[in-house]
């Protein structure tokens, strides 16, 4: 009995030495926070790219798991195929290594393809986030011109990147981040042409999906706002292409934003179509939908009051 207890006591003593300081630090830290709460007493407005940030966080977790798979699977294959030879008292032979190679070739491409797909997906989200941050910050600057700006307006199965409200109307802004070709042609590599039906980028013969999405989201927001305020609210479609110069061949109802905030303000200004009262009603409804980001500090303490 004593022989059994001695290793158990020793093991418990070692574990107490290893884990004890961390445990007491956590208890002390939580005790220090016990009578504190966040000074932010209501949810925060959504920032540019709020949905993309969450998607990137989710992708990063999945990529970390898949990196582990890339490490564990070869080890597992090696143990499963080569270890039996050691158990039998020998060493793996040529046939064992050949079998390991076959198993490795069959199994390893699966997690590798998943990992590659997630890396490519994350690159797309990061480009989209950069674009939404760039446009969002330019739009924030036009608030000094009398506009209200909301970001990442949530819908049932989608989101509208930015919503701008001012005397000249309501604008649903769809932002598209698109990489430029780098062929040393200067401005040619940075110019996109719009003819009223399609966008023509230097590396693509025709692009119409951006236009359809911008108009679809404007129609969706118009429908929601009209129900929310009890009156018909027209929403104008706007497409933002940060980093590109847009050459417009034909004028139509689609607003295209590019360049800096001065150009944004100049493009969005126009004839007054909304009264101050209506603007306040619209802004109230938009704020109610966009103020849903919970403060992170002390969110594990007492509920905010």
KEKE-3310 file (N, C-alpha, C; in steps of 0.2 Angstrom, whole numbers, plus 5000, padded with zeros to 4 digits):
npx = (5004:5010:5020:5012:5005:5016:5021:5009:5007:5019:5017:5005:5010:5020:5011:5004:5014:5016:5003:4997:5002:4997:4983:4980:4983:4973:4962:4965:4965:4952:4946:4950:4943:4930:4921:4919:4914:4910:4912:4904:4888:4878:4875:4887:4889:4890:4905:4915:4916:4912:4905:4914:4926:4921:4920:4933:4939:4933:4938:4951:4952:4948:4958:4969:4966:4967:4980:4985:4980:4988:5000:4998:4993:5003:5011:5003:5000:5013:5016:5005:5009:5023:5026:5022:5032:5043:5037:5037:5050:5060:5066:5058:5056:5060:5047:5039:5041:5037:5024:5020:5023:5013:5001:5003:5002:4989:4981:4986:4984:4970:4968:4977:4972:4960:4966:4972:4961:4955:4965:4965:4952:4952:4961:4953:4943:4951:4955:4943:4939:4949:4945:4932:4936:4943:4934:4924:4930:4933:4920:4916:4922:4914:4903:4904:4899:4886:4880:4874:4881:4881:4888:4890:4876:4865:4856:4843:4850:4861:4872:4873:4886:4888:4878:4872:4865:4856:4851:4850:4846:4844:4857:4863:4877:4888:4903:4917:4931:4945:4958:4972:4979:4997:5006:5014:5009:5005:4993:4983:4982:4975:4962:4945:4931:4914:4899:4886:4880:4889:4904:4921:4935:4954:4959:4948:4935:4922:4910:4897:4890:4893:4886:4872:4871:4873:4861:4851:4853:4850:4836:4831:4834:4826:4814:4813:4815:4804:4794:4798:4797:4785:4782:4785:4801:4814:4829:4845:4856:4873:4890:4905:4922:4936:4953:4953:4951:4938:4931:4917:4906:4893:4879:4868:4857:4865:4876:4893:4907:4923:4941:4944:4937:4932:4928:4918:4909:4905:4899:4888:4881:4866:4850:4839:4829:4824:4816:4821:4815:4811:4824:4828:4819:4823:4836:4835:4829:4839:4850:4845:4846:4859:4866:4872:4884:4892:4900:4917:4925:4925:4914:4911:4907:4895:4879:4877:4871)
npy = (4994:5006:5007:5010:5022:5031:5035:5040:5051:5058:5061:5069:5080:5085:5089:5099:5109:5112:5116:5124:5138:5144:5142:5149:5161:5164:5164:5174:5185:5185:5188:5201:5208:5207:5217:5226:5233:5235:5251:5254:5256:5251:5242:5243:5252:5244:5242:5246:5232:5222:5209:5202:5202:5193:5182:5180:5177:5165:5157:5157:5149:5137:5135:5134:5122:5113:5114:5107:5095:5092:5090:5080:5069:5063:5058:5049:5040:5035:5029:5019:5011:5008:5005:4992:4984:4987:4982:4969:4966:4970:4980:4992:4987:4988:4985:4990:5003:5007:5004:5013:5025:5024:5024:5037:5045:5043:5048:5060:5071:5075:5083:5093:5099:5104:5113:5122:5127:5134:5143:5151:5156:5163:5173:5180:5185:5194:5203:5209:5214:5224:5232:5236:5243:5253:5261:5263:5272:5283:5286:5289:5302:5310:5313:5326:5333:5333:5320:5304:5289:5272:5256:5239:5234:5223:5210:5197:5186:5191:5206:5223:5233:5247:5261:5276:5291:5306:5323:5322:5309:5291:5279:5264:5256:5246:5237:5233:5223:5221:5214:5222:5220:5218:5223:5233:5244:5256:5268:5261:5248:5251:5256:5255:5252:5258:5255:5257:5245:5235:5232:5234:5228:5228:5215:5207:5203:5206:5212:5209:5205:5213:5224:5220:5215:5227:5234:5225:5225:5238:5239:5229:5236:5247:5242:5237:5248:5256:5248:5250:5263:5267:5274:5276:5274:5278:5270:5273:5264:5261:5258:5254:5255:5254:5260:5260:5268:5275:5275:5282:5278:5280:5288:5283:5276:5270:5273:5276:5275:5281:5284:5298:5305:5317:5316:5306:5314:5324:5316:5310:5321:5331:5336:5340:5328:5323:5327:5335:5329:5316:5311:5309:5299:5288:5287:5283:5270:5263:5264:5256:5244:5242:5244:5233:5227:5219:5225:5220:5220:5214:5206:5194:5197:5204:5207:5221:5237)
npz = (5000:5004:4995:4984:4987:4988:4975:4970:4979:4976:4963:4964:4971:4962:4952:4958:4960:4947:4942:4952:4954:4942:4944:4956:4951:4942:4950:4958:4949:4944:4956:4958:4948:4953:4957:4946:4931:4914:4907:4896:4893:4884:4868:4855:4840:4824:4815:4800:4790:4799:4799:4791:4799:4809:4801:4797:4809:4812:4801:4804:4815:4810:4801:4810:4816:4805:4802:4812:4809:4797:4803:4812:4805:4796:4806:4812:4802:4800:4813:4813:4802:4803:4816:4820:4816:4824:4836:4834:4836:4827:4813:4802:4786:4768:4761:4771:4772:4759:4760:4769:4762:4752:4759:4764:4753:4749:4760:4764:4754:4756:4769:4765:4753:4759:4768:4759:4752:4762:4765:4753:4753:4765:4761:4751:4760:4767:4758:4755:4768:4769:4759:4763:4775:4770:4762:4772:4781:4773:4770:4783:4784:4777:4785:4791:4781:4783:4782:4788:4793:4792:4795:4789:4788:4795:4787:4784:4778:4773:4772:4771:4765:4768:4773:4769:4774:4770:4766:4752:4750:4753:4753:4748:4749:4741:4743:4734:4734:4724:4717:4708:4692:4689:4678:4674:4667:4672:4674:4666:4672:4683:4679:4677:4666:4664:4656:4658:4658:4661:4670:4665:4669:4668:4668:4665:4654:4656:4669:4678:4690:4701:4699:4699:4712:4720:4716:4720:4734:4737:4733:4743:4755:4754:4754:4767:4775:4771:4777:4790:4794:4790:4778:4760:4756:4746:4740:4734:4724:4726:4721:4727:4723:4729:4726:4713:4697:4689:4673:4666:4654:4651:4658:4672:4684:4694:4706:4707:4717:4721:4724:4735:4750:4747:4734:4736:4744:4735:4725:4731:4735:4732:4725:4737:4745:4756:4771:4787:4797:4792:4790:4803:4807:4799:4802:4815:4814:4807:4816:4826:4821:4818:4830:4839:4844:4856:4870:4874:4886:4903:4900:4906:4919:4930:4923:4911:4916)
capx = (5000:5014:5023:5007:5004:5021:5021:5003:5008:5024:5014:5001:5015:5023:5006:5002:5019:5015:4997:4995:5003:4992:4976:4979:4983:4966:4957:4967:4963:4944:4944:4952:4938:4923:4917:4920:4910:4911:4908:4900:4881:4874:4879:4891:4887:4894:4911:4916:4918:4911:4904:4920:4930:4919:4922:4940:4940:4931:4942:4958:4951:4948:4965:4973:4964:4969:4988:4986:4979:4994:5006:4996:4991:5009:5014:4998:5002:5020:5015:5001:5012:5030:5027:5021:5038:5046:5034:5039:5057:5064:5066:5054:5060:5058:5040:5035:5042:5033:5017:5019:5022:5007:4996:5004:5000:4982:4978:4988:4981:4964:4969:4981:4967:4956:4970:4973:4955:4953:4969:4962:4946:4954:4964:4948:4940:4955:4955:4936:4940:4953:4941:4927:4939:4945:4928:4921:4934:4932:4913:4915:4924:4908:4898:4905:4895:4879:4878:4874:4884:4881:4892:4888:4869:4863:4850:4842:4855:4866:4873:4874:4892:4887:4872:4873:4858:4857:4846:4850:4843:4847:4861:4865:4884:4891:4910:4920:4939:4947:4966:4974:4985:5003:5009:5019:5006:5003:4986:4979:4981:4970:4956:4939:4926:4907:4896:4879:4877:4894:4911:4926:4942:4959:4960:4942:4931:4915:4908:4890:4888:4893:4880:4866:4871:4871:4854:4847:4853:4846:4829:4830:4834:4821:4808:4814:4815:4797:4790:4800:4795:4778:4781:4789:4808:4818:4836:4849:4861:4880:4895:4912:4928:4942:4959:4952:4949:4932:4929:4910:4904:4886:4876:4862:4855:4870:4881:4900:4911:4930:4945:4944:4931:4930:4924:4912:4904:4903:4895:4882:4877:4862:4844:4836:4823:4822:4816:4825:4811:4811:4830:4829:4816:4826:4842:4833:4828:4845:4854:4842:4848:4867:4869:4872:4890:4892:4907:4921:4928:4921:4908:4910:4905:4888:4876:4877:4865)
capy = (5000:5012:5008:5013:5029:5035:5038:5045:5057:5062:5064:5075:5086:5088:5093:5105:5114:5114:5119:5128:5145:5146:5141:5154:5168:5165:5165:5181:5189:5186:5192:5208:5210:5205:5223:5230:5231:5239:5258:5255:5253:5249:5239:5247:5252:5240:5245:5243:5225:5218:5202:5199:5201:5187:5176:5179:5173:5158:5154:5156:5143:5131:5134:5131:5115:5110:5114:5102:5089:5091:5088:5073:5063:5059:5054:5044:5035:5032:5024:5014:5007:5006:5003:4985:4981:4988:4978:4962:4966:4971:4987:4992:4985:4992:4985:4994:5010:5008:5004:5020:5030:5023:5027:5044:5048:5042:5051:5067:5076:5077:5089:5098:5102:5108:5119:5126:5130:5139:5149:5155:5159:5169:5179:5184:5189:5199:5208:5212:5218:5230:5237:5239:5248:5259:5264:5265:5277:5288:5288:5293:5309:5315:5315:5333:5336:5332:5314:5299:5284:5266:5251:5232:5234:5216:5208:5190:5181:5195:5212:5229:5236:5254:5264:5283:5295:5313:5327:5320:5303:5285:5276:5257:5256:5239:5238:5227:5223:5218:5215:5224:5216:5221:5222:5238:5248:5262:5269:5256:5243:5254:5259:5251:5256:5257:5258:5257:5238:5231:5235:5231:5228:5227:5208:5204:5206:5209:5210:5212:5203:5218:5229:5217:5215:5233:5236:5221:5227:5244:5237:5226:5241:5251:5238:5236:5255:5258:5245:5252:5270:5267:5277:5274:5276:5276:5269:5273:5259:5264:5253:5257:5252:5257:5259:5260:5274:5273:5279:5281:5279:5281:5289:5279:5277:5267:5278:5273:5279:5279:5290:5300:5307:5323:5313:5303:5319:5327:5311:5309:5327:5332:5339:5338:5324:5320:5332:5333:5324:5309:5308:5307:5293:5283:5285:5279:5263:5260:5263:5251:5237:5242:5244:5226:5224:5219:5227:5214:5220:5212:5203:5188:5199:5205:5210:5228:5240)
capz = (5000:5004:4988:4979:4989:4987:4968:4969:4982:4973:4957:4966:4973:4956:4948:4962:4959:4940:4940:4957:4952:4937:4947:4960:4947:4939:4956:4960:4943:4944:4962:4957:4944:4955:4958:4941:4925:4908:4907:4890:4895:4878:4863:4851:4833:4820:4812:4793:4789:4806:4797:4788:4805:4812:4796:4797:4815:4811:4797:4807:4820:4806:4798:4815:4816:4799:4802:4817:4805:4793:4807:4815:4800:4794:4812:4813:4797:4802:4818:4811:4797:4804:4823:4821:4815:4831:4841:4833:4838:4821:4811:4796:4780:4762:4760:4776:4770:4753:4762:4772:4756:4748:4764:4765:4747:4748:4765:4765:4750:4758:4773:4761:4749:4763:4770:4753:4750:4767:4764:4748:4756:4770:4757:4748:4765:4770:4753:4756:4774:4768:4755:4767:4780:4766:4760:4778:4784:4768:4771:4789:4784:4774:4790:4792:4776:4785:4781:4793:4790:4796:4792:4789:4790:4794:4784:4786:4775:4770:4775:4766:4768:4771:4772:4770:4774:4770:4763:4745:4750:4756:4748:4750:4746:4741:4742:4731:4734:4718:4716:4702:4688:4690:4672:4673:4662:4675:4675:4663:4676:4688:4677:4675:4662:4665:4650:4660:4658:4664:4672:4662:4672:4664:4668:4665:4649:4658:4676:4680:4696:4706:4698:4701:4719:4722:4715:4724:4741:4737:4733:4749:4760:4752:4756:4774:4778:4770:4782:4797:4795:4788:4772:4755:4756:4740:4742:4728:4724:4725:4721:4729:4720:4732:4723:4705:4693:4685:4667:4665:4647:4651:4665:4674:4691:4698:4709:4708:4722:4720:4726:4742:4753:4743:4728:4739:4746:4729:4721:4735:4736:4726:4727:4744:4744:4763:4776:4793:4801:4789:4791:4809:4808:4795:4806:4821:4812:4805:4822:4830:4818:4818:4837:4841:4845:4863:4873:4876:4893:4908:4898:4910:4925:4930:4917:4910:4918)
cpx = (5004:5018:5018:5006:5010:5022:5015:5004:5013:5021:5009:5005:5017:5017:5004:5007:5018:5009:4995:4996:4998:4985:4975:4979:4976:4961:4959:4964:4955:4942:4945:4946:4931:4919:4917:4916:4912:4908:4904:4893:4876:4878:4882:4889:4892:4899:4911:4919:4917:4909:4910:4925:4928:4921:4929:4942:4939:4935:4949:4957:4951:4955:4970:4972:4967:4977:4989:4985:4985:5000:5004:4995:4997:5012:5009:4999:5008:5019:5011:5004:5019:5030:5026:5028:5043:5044:5036:5047:5062:5064:5062:5059:5057:5051:5036:5035:5038:5026:5015:5018:5016:5001:4996:5001:4992:4979:4980:4985:4974:4964:4972:4976:4962:4959:4971:4967:4953:4958:4967:4956:4947:4957:4959:4944:4944:4955:4948:4936:4944:4949:4936:4930:4940:4939:4924:4924:4933:4924:4912:4917:4918:4903:4899:4901:4888:4876:4878:4877:4884:4885:4889:4881:4867:4856:4849:4848:4861:4868:4874:4880:4891:4881:4873:4866:4860:4851:4845:4847:4846:4851:4864:4872:4887:4898:4913:4928:4941:4954:4967:4979:4991:5007:5013:5016:5003:4996:4981:4978:4976:4964:4951:4934:4919:4903:4888:4876:4882:4900:4916:4933:4947:4960:4954:4938:4925:4913:4902:4887:4888:4887:4874:4865:4869:4864:4849:4847:4849:4839:4827:4829:4828:4814:4808:4812:4807:4793:4791:4797:4788:4777:4786:4796:4812:4825:4840:4855:4868:4885:4902:4917:4934:4949:4959:4950:4943:4931:4922:4909:4897:4883:4869:4861:4860:4875:4888:4904:4919:4934:4944:4938:4928:4925:4918:4907:4901:4898:4888:4878:4872:4856:4841:4829:4820:4822:4820:4821:4811:4818:4831:4825:4820:4833:4841:4832:4835:4850:4851:4845:4856:4870:4868:4878:4891:4899:4910:4923:4923:4914:4906:4908:4897:4885:4876:4871:4864)
cpy = (5006:5013:5011:5020:5033:5038:5042:5051:5062:5065:5070:5081:5089:5092:5099:5111:5116:5119:5124:5135:5148:5147:5147:5161:5169:5167:5173:5186:5190:5189:5199:5212:5210:5211:5228:5228:5236:5246:5259:5251:5251:5246:5245:5247:5248:5244:5243:5236:5220:5211:5199:5198:5194:5181:5175:5175:5166:5154:5152:5150:5137:5130:5131:5124:5111:5109:5108:5095:5087:5089:5081:5068:5060:5055:5048:5038:5032:5027:5018:5009:5004:5003:4996:4982:4981:4983:4971:4961:4967:4978:4986:4991:4989:4991:4989:5001:5012:5008:5011:5026:5030:5026:5035:5048:5048:5047:5059:5072:5079:5083:5094:5102:5107:5114:5124:5130:5136:5145:5154:5159:5165:5175:5183:5188:5195:5205:5212:5216:5224:5235:5240:5244:5254:5264:5267:5271:5284:5291:5292:5300:5313:5316:5323:5337:5336:5325:5309:5293:5278:5260:5244:5231:5226:5215:5200:5185:5185:5201:5217:5232:5242:5257:5272:5287:5302:5317:5324:5313:5298:5282:5269:5256:5249:5240:5232:5228:5219:5219:5217:5220:5221:5220:5228:5243:5254:5262:5264:5250:5245:5256:5254:5255:5254:5260:5258:5250:5234:5235:5231:5233:5226:5219:5204:5207:5209:5207:5213:5210:5209:5223:5226:5217:5221:5235:5232:5223:5234:5243:5234:5231:5245:5248:5238:5243:5257:5255:5248:5259:5271:5272:5275:5278:5274:5275:5269:5268:5263:5258:5257:5253:5255:5255:5259:5267:5272:5278:5277:5283:5281:5282:5285:5280:5274:5272:5274:5277:5276:5285:5291:5303:5313:5321:5310:5308:5322:5323:5310:5315:5328:5336:5336:5335:5322:5326:5330:5328:5317:5307:5305:5300:5287:5281:5281:5272:5260:5259:5257:5244:5237:5242:5238:5223:5224:5220:5220:5214:5219:5209:5196:5190:5200:5208:5218:5231:5246)
cpz = (5000:4998:4983:4980:4987:4980:4967:4973:4979:4966:4958:4968:4967:4952:4952:4961:4952:4939:4946:4956:4947:4940:4951:4957:4944:4944:4958:4955:4943:4951:4962:4953:4947:4955:4952:4935:4920:4909:4901:4892:4890:4873:4858:4843:4829:4816:4804:4794:4795:4804:4795:4794:4808:4807:4796:4804:4815:4807:4800:4812:4816:4803:4803:4816:4811:4799:4807:4813:4800:4797:4810:4810:4798:4800:4813:4808:4798:4807:4816:4806:4799:4811:4824:4820:4821:4836:4841:4834:4832:4819:4804:4790:4774:4760:4765:4774:4764:4755:4765:4767:4753:4753:4764:4759:4746:4753:4765:4761:4752:4763:4769:4757:4753:4766:4765:4752:4756:4767:4759:4750:4760:4766:4754:4754:4767:4765:4754:4762:4773:4764:4759:4772:4776:4765:4766:4781:4779:4769:4778:4789:4781:4779:4792:4787:4777:4783:4787:4789:4794:4792:4794:4792:4789:4791:4786:4784:4772:4774:4769:4769:4771:4769:4774:4769:4774:4767:4756:4745:4754:4751:4751:4746:4747:4739:4739:4731:4729:4717:4709:4698:4689:4684:4670:4668:4666:4676:4671:4667:4682:4686:4675:4671:4664:4660:4652:4660:4662:4666:4668:4665:4667:4663:4667:4659:4651:4665:4677:4687:4702:4705:4700:4708:4722:4722:4719:4731:4742:4738:4740:4755:4760:4755:4764:4778:4777:4775:4789:4798:4793:4782:4767:4756:4750:4742:4735:4729:4722:4725:4722:4727:4723:4728:4716:4703:4689:4679:4666:4658:4646:4658:4666:4681:4696:4700:4710:4712:4721:4722:4733:4744:4750:4737:4730:4740:4740:4725:4724:4736:4730:4729:4733:4742:4751:4767:4782:4797:4799:4790:4798:4810:4805:4799:4812:4820:4811:4811:4826:4828:4819:4825:4840:4843:4853:4865:4875:4883:4898:4906:4902:4917:4925:4924:4917:4912:4914)
residu = (UNK:UNK:UNK:UNK:UNK:UNK:UNK:UNK:UNK:UNK:UNK:UNK:UNK:UNK:UNK:UNK:UNK:UNK:UNK:UNK:UNK:UNK:UNK:UNK:UNK:UNK:UNK:UNK:UNK:UNK:UNK:UNK:UNK:UNK:UNK:UNK:UNK:UNK:UNK:UNK:UNK:UNK:UNK:UNK:UNK:UNK:UNK:UNK:UNK:UNK:UNK:UNK:UNK:UNK:UNK:UNK:UNK:UNK:UNK:UNK:UNK:UNK:UNK:UNK:UNK:UNK:UNK:UNK:UNK:UNK:UNK:UNK:UNK:UNK:UNK:UNK:UNK:UNK:UNK:UNK:UNK:UNK:UNK:UNK:UNK:UNK:UNK:UNK:UNK:UNK:UNK:UNK:UNK:UNK:UNK:UNK:UNK:UNK:UNK:UNK:UNK:UNK:UNK:UNK:UNK:UNK:UNK:UNK:UNK:UNK:UNK:UNK:UNK:UNK:UNK:UNK:UNK:UNK:UNK:UNK:UNK:UNK:UNK:UNK:UNK:UNK:UNK:UNK:UNK:UNK:UNK:UNK:UNK:UNK:UNK:UNK:UNK:UNK:UNK:UNK:UNK:UNK:UNK:UNK:UNK:UNK:UNK:UNK:UNK:UNK:UNK:UNK:UNK:UNK:UNK:UNK:UNK:UNK:UNK:UNK:UNK:UNK:UNK:UNK:UNK:UNK:UNK:UNK:UNK:UNK:UNK:UNK:UNK:UNK:UNK:UNK:UNK:UNK:UNK:UNK:UNK:UNK:UNK:UNK:UNK:UNK:UNK:UNK:UNK:UNK:UNK:UNK:UNK:UNK:UNK:UNK:UNK:UNK:UNK:UNK:UNK:UNK:UNK:UNK:UNK:UNK:UNK:UNK:UNK:UNK:UNK:UNK:UNK:UNK:UNK:UNK:UNK:UNK:UNK:UNK:UNK:UNK:UNK:UNK:UNK:UNK:UNK:UNK:UNK:UNK:UNK:UNK:UNK:UNK:UNK:UNK:UNK:UNK:UNK:UNK:UNK:UNK:UNK:UNK:UNK:UNK:UNK:UNK:UNK:UNK:UNK:UNK:UNK:UNK:UNK:UNK:UNK:UNK:UNK:UNK:UNK:UNK:UNK:UNK:UNK:UNK:UNK:UNK:UNK:UNK:UNK:UNK:UNK:UNK:UNK:UNK:UNK:UNK:UNK:UNK:UNK:UNK:UNK:UNK:UNK:UNK:UNK:UNK:UNK:UNK:UNK:UNK:UNK:UNK:UNK:UNK:UNK:UNK:UNK:UNK:UNK:UNK:UNK:UNK:UNK)
# end
